[in-house]
């Protein structure tokens, strides 16, 4: 685990190629994480990403979507996981 029991993941925006390092609590349900993350990244991306209710996190290596009804750990996230935010 990362700092204070958090998981450090890398989130990429496919449209711009911009990447962001994000800490996630391991037991946080993804249906809470995704809206918070998409809002923060929308603010940081300078218009490259617009927050959307249908935002989706996928694994970068294979494009498989994360299950929003599971926690970060249940989705297999660990330090260094690489994700796409679409």
Helices and strands as residue ranges (DSSP letters): G 3-5, E 6-12, E 19-25, H 30-44, E 57-59, E 82-85
